[in-house]
Amino acid sequence: MPPHRKRSRTGSHQDSLAGALPGDQASDAIIISDGEDEELGKEELKLEILQLEQRLEDQTKRTKQYEIEAVRYQELLLKCRRSAQSARDKQAAKSQQQARALHDGLEEVQDMAGAIETTQSKAKEQIDELRKSLEAERQAHAAAQHARKQAIDTIKDLEASIQKLQTELSSERETRMKLESLQASLAREQAPQTSAVPPAQSGASPSSRADLPVARPYTRPARDPRLAKRQAPGPEPGSCIFSEAYVSLKGMPGKHMDPRYHGWLPYDDAFEIKDSLTVLCDGVGEGGYRSGIFARKLVESMARPVDMLGDLFEKLEYCIQRMRMPQPSSYHDILELASSTVVALQLKPGRDSDEIMIDALELGDSQWALLTLDASRRRARCEYLSPPRFHSPHDNGKRPPYQAGMDQGHMRQYRDRKNEILQRMYARSGDIIVAGSDGFWENLGSDDHARRSALETMSEEVLGDFGHGGFVEGLGGRLRERTENRMDRSMGKKDDLTLIVSRMTVSRGQQQRGVEVRMESLSEGDCDINLDEVTRGIAKYCSVRQRVHDRD
């Protein structure tokens, strides 16, 4: 029977060792190891004790570390509490300051509210005073209007009385002249008979004679030459004139053509050509018929000779200033909001005998062009085309053109742009001027390049067909036909259309005068101007004016 083997914690090791040895050797090994088992167990216990002590020491170190960290955490917590308390104290102090500031601001607001109430009460008192003064001014204005009306009625009565007295005086003068003539005739008739037949022997009364003098018709005495109207002097030799011209007018299709609203003509365009001056105005549509009346008044004023030194811009300002002179109230009411574009061309002698200097005023979208001709080569060239001038776009996207108006602010804004508005060009005798309103140019071409090309092409065609002599009439007719057809077919802009084609010449003698024509005198035939192309609107206007004149 094998010896009993004591089990220990190392038994598994011994079992494994025994299993690994053969039979007898395993028994011997077990017997041998029985004595060592206890030593091994003690060693293992020592190791375990050492391990436990090490673990305890480690645990003690960790505990101390935890205590140190706990102390540090407590210090951090204390610092946090102190910082939080400090922040709360600062926030409380800041809140108190803000509360004081709000309180002070509230007091200021209350003071301001009191001041505003005081100001409002004073303003109400001032408004009441202004209302009272306005009412007094209205009453004074009404009284002045009433007095003015009475004065006008009195003036009309005085004018009627003066007219009546003048009529009676003229009739009395005629009667007296007739009596004087009858007495003179009677004296001439009775003188021979007195010498030949004495009255006592005649035996017949004067009423029975058949040869009594008959009253002769009254002949107006010769007019005092001092009262005769002075004729304007002709151009001096060497001056520059517009020797011939072609003019075409056409109203916008469907436009209201009542002469009561449009004044002279059913157009918003106006022009005048007078010796060395051409003026073209186009009333701006926003002013309605008032702009047309203003344009015609402005042309009439610009065409008058003005004894002043200065350029065309200063003359334009002067003419507008003259139009602002005291006029009937209705005149200012009509023209106060009116405005017009302006193109003015003034011819002056150049640097040699054949050169012409052109001073041009370009205000707005009405344009003018300078054409030079070479009849031998049948070539034409557009030397200059004035650009349309517009303001910056408004909020609605529209670009209003430069324009002159009765308002003083219209012209004041252009004084700094005189270098842009005033231009000076040089030409030769025989060169051509083409001027027109925006209705003409926008129907001629879409832009300046197309308009230049159209002018040059049509000019060369006219040179080939008519030559240099009939150039003005031929070019004017073709330009009119082209632009009117585009407008009638709704291919271009529908607007009033004014076209002027004129030739510039250097005057060679005192009797050579330039073209003098105004819009309302186109049908009189007293100027060297093509009248066959005048549109039906002019003829209609003339017939209306004649009917109104006959009715009055």
Buried (B, 14 or more C-beta within 10 A) or exposed (E): EEEEBEEBEBEEEBBEBBEEEEEEEBBEBBEEBBEEBEEBEEEEEEEEEEEEEEEEEEEEEEEEEEEEEEEEEEEEEEEEEEEEEEEEEEEEEEEEEEEEEEEEEEEEEEEEEEEEEEEEEEEEEEEEEEEEEEEEEEEEEEEEEEEEEEEEEEEEEEEEEEEEEEEEEEEEEEEEBBEEBBEEBEEEBBEEBEEEEEEEEEEEEEEEEEEEBEEEEEEEEEEEEEEEEEEEEBBEEEBBBBBBBBBBBBBBEEBEBEBEEBBBBBBBBBBBBBBBBBBBBBBBEEBBBBBBBBBBBBBBBBBEEBEEEEBBBBBBBBBBEEBEEEEEEEBEEBBEBBBBBBBBBBBEBBEEEEBBBBBBBBBBBBBBBBBBBEBEEBEBBBEBBBEBBEEEEEEEEEEBBBBBBBBEEBBEEBEEEEEEBBBEBBBBBBBBBBBBBBBBBBBBBEEBEEBBBBBBEBBBBBBEEBEBEEBBBBBBBBBBEBBBEBBEEEEBBBBBBBBBBBBBBBBEEEEBBBBBBBBBEBEEEEBEBBBEBBBEBBEBBBEBBEEEEEEE
